[in-house]
Amino acid sequence: MRTNVLILILLFCLMCSVAPAEDGKQPNKPGDGFVAGDVASYSYVPNRYWTLEQAKGILPYLCEYELMAWSGDKPLEAFHKENIRRIDLASQWSTAIMFYARRKDFRDEIVRLMLRAYRHKQLFILRDYWQPGDEHEPFDKTVDILETLWAKRKEVLVSPEGDRATGQQLINNMLMVKAGDENFGGLGTRGLETIYSTFHERVKNRSMDEEKPFTHIKAWYNMVGWAAWNYGSSWASSAKDMEHGRQSLPANTECIGVDVYDYWWLNIGFDPSKSVNLKKVLARVDEWHRIRTLYYPKGVNTCVCKNADDPSTWTPECWSDTHALMNAIQFAKADKAMMIYIGLSSSLPGQYTTPIETMDRYYDNCKAGPWVGLVWWTSMGKLHPKENPLGTLGYVDKTLVHYTPDSPKGKPYSKEESDRWHDDFVASRKRMFRDVVYGQFGFLNRESKE
């Protein structure tokens, strides 16, 4: 019986992941690293849309938020060597790399960095914010990059490190554009609808030489929360929610992201290096995820609760982003919407615990449910203008600091502690990567297995 179930799952994955591309182009040959999704991309996982049902049991898109080093008063080229290092690091446990298209003059350097990420079989996410009222042209940086790549679609581009790809191949590895932060209902249905329709007009449906080569690129708008306690979240998971002043997501909703910087909520001074406290940490982690991220196969009838501060409302019905947003998408009939979760994976000043225990819970719960992406906040590091030594790079580079009442600015961990945090952190990340690349999509990646 178990064998039959596994065979059915594999057949399902094959149908979802290697279906012909919409443009009819197939990967060059088996085993060469090209994967057919909505386009043929050089990636570990397909670049495609997933329905809510198809997303259950898989989690294709893993990404680090705030990975790039940059500064507003310097050319992006000034950080090239460091950004290459970061891409090389993150590509060991990611399937997508985010690039910060904050200025048009970043374009050529972003393309060079894309070549490096392409070498590592990463899909690309561009950060290019726009919402109604902004003075600049909508998604102007994205358009500039895409038009540049299209003009060189048949040309082999070469990076300073010797990484190579054609402009078309880089276009095909473009997964989505992070178009902004919604601020938990601040834009309303009409505002969010305008953002998606503008993206469709300016990017997705853009005609180039009588072709539409960018239709696979998805718009991702963030902070589209439901279960936010004091944010006045306005999104409705059902018609009943609208009686409480909530609004429906627009029908043209594409990717939505939930920022849940909630790790701090369970960090109240426990030290996981001590077994008795670790048990308390794990119990709190499990309780948090039980009501926020856990997927319940029989479903959850989410509802707006009267008093979010009342302990009796701490139930999945009142707090589950997983089920509330899945219900909201179905209620809005947004058949192209995909769900992306942003979990915090840094420590915080004044706290003693690491995020490692809850990182694993994020992954397991998101994989089980309708989420297609898990993006980790934060990777800010040494060269970022807002230095944060407690994010991903702090663990990987062993530069974490320890905050105590006697050292409010932090003091370095001992070598033994730094080694332990580094090893545990990287092991957690690589566990996720191996499960996605060699487990969920192993049939695509056998030849690249470590």
Rosetta blueprint (number, residue, H / E / L):
1 M L
2 R H
3 T H
4 N H
5 V H
6 L H
7 I H
8 L H
9 I H
10 L H
11 L H
12 F H
13 C H
14 L H
15 M H
16 C H
17 S H
18 V L
19 A L
20 P L
21 A L
22 E L
23 D L
24 G L
25 K L
26 Q L
27 P L
28 N L
29 K L
30 P L
31 G L
32 D L
33 G L
34 F E
35 V E
36 A E
37 G L
38 D L
39 V L
40 A E
41 S E
42 Y E
43 S L
44 Y L
45 V L
46 P L
47 N L
48 R L
49 Y L
50 W L
51 T L
52 L H
53 E H
54 Q H
55 A H
56 K L
57 G L
58 I L
59 L L
60 P L
61 Y E
62 L E
63 C E
64 E E
65 Y L
66 E L
67 L L
68 M L
69 A L
70 W L
71 S L
72 G L
73 D L
74 K L
75 P L
76 L H
77 E H
78 A H
79 F H
80 H H
81 K H
82 E H
83 N H
84 I H
85 R H
86 R H
87 I H
88 D H
89 L H
90 A H
91 S L
92 Q L
93 W L
94 S L
95 T L
96 A E
97 I E
98 M E
99 F E
100 Y E
101 A L
102 R L
103 R L
104 K H
105 D H
106 F H
107 R H
108 D H
109 E H
110 I H
111 V H
112 R H
113 L H
114 M H
115 L H
116 R H
117 A H
118 Y H
119 R H
120 H L
121 K L
122 Q L
123 L E
124 F E
125 I E
126 L E
127 R E
128 D L
129 Y L
130 W L
131 Q L
132 P L
133 G L
134 D L
135 E L
136 H L
137 E L
138 P L
139 F L
140 D H
141 K H
142 T H
143 V H
144 D H
145 I H
146 L H
147 E H
148 T H
149 L H
150 W H
151 A H
152 K L
153 R L
154 K L
155 E L
156 V E
157 L E
158 V E
159 S L
160 P L
161 E L
162 G L
163 D L
164 R E
165 A E
166 T E
167 G H
168 Q H
169 Q H
170 L H
171 I H
172 N H
173 N L
174 M E
175 L E
176 M E
177 V E
178 K E
179 A E
180 G E
181 D E
182 E L
183 N L
184 F L
185 G L
186 G L
187 L L
188 G H
189 T H
190 R H
191 G H
192 L H
193 E H
194 T H
195 I H
196 Y H
197 S H
198 T H
199 F H
200 H H
201 E H
202 R H
203 V H
204 K H
205 N L
206 R L
207 S L
208 M E
209 D L
210 E L
211 E E
212 K L
213 P L
214 F L
215 T L
216 H L
217 I L
218 K E
219 A E
220 W E
221 Y E
222 N E
223 M L
224 V L
225 G L
226 W L
227 A L
228 A L
229 W L
230 N L
231 Y L
232 G L
233 S L
234 S L
235 W E
236 A L
237 S L
238 S L
239 A H
240 K H
241 D H
242 M H
243 E L
244 H L
245 G L
246 R L
247 Q E
248 S L
249 L L
250 P L
251 A L
252 N L
253 T L
254 E L
255 C E
256 I E
257 G E
258 V E
259 D E
260 V E
261 Y L
262 D L
263 Y H
264 W H
265 W H
266 L H
267 N L
268 I L
269 G L
270 F L
271 D L
272 P L
273 S L
274 K L
275 S H
276 V H
277 N H
278 L H
279 K H
280 K H
281 V H
282 L H
283 A H
284 R H
285 V H
286 D H
287 E H
288 W H
289 H H
290 R H
291 I H
292 R H
293 T L
294 L L
295 Y L
296 Y L
297 P L
298 K L
299 G L
300 V L
301 N L
302 T L
303 C L
304 V L
305 C L
306 K L
307 N L
308 A L
309 D L
310 D L
311 P H
312 S H
313 T H
314 W L
315 T L
316 P H
317 E H
318 C H
319 W H
320 S L
321 D H
322 T H
323 H H
324 A H
325 L H
326 M H
327 N H
328 A H
329 I H
330 Q H
331 F H
332 A H
333 K L
334 A L
335 D L
336 K L
337 A L
338 M E
339 M E
340 I E
341 Y E
342 I E
343 G E
344 L E
345 S L
346 S L
347 S L
348 L L
349 P L
350 G L
351 Q L
352 Y L
353 T L
354 T L
355 P L
356 I H
357 E H
358 T H
359 M H
360 D H
361 R H
362 Y H
363 Y H
364 D H
365 N H
366 C H
367 K H
368 A H
369 G L
370 P L
371 W E
372 V E
373 G E
374 L E
375 V E
376 W E
377 W E
378 T L
379 S L
380 M L
381 G L
382 K L
383 L L
384 H L
385 P L
386 K L
387 E L
388 N L
389 P L
390 L L
391 G L
392 T H
393 L H
394 G H
395 Y H
396 V H
397 D L
398 K L
399 T L
400 L L
401 V E
402 H E
403 Y E
404 T E
405 P L
406 D L
407 S E
408 P E
409 K E
410 G E
411 K E
412 P E
413 Y L
414 S L
415 K H
416 E H
417 E H
418 S H
419 D H
420 R H
421 W H
422 H H
423 D H
424 D H
425 F H
426 V H
427 A H
428 S H
429 R H
430 K H
431 R H
432 M H
433 F H
434 R H
435 D H
436 V H
437 V H
438 Y H
439 G H
440 Q H
441 F L
442 G H
443 F H
444 L H
445 N H
446 R H
447 E H
448 S H
449 K L
450 E L
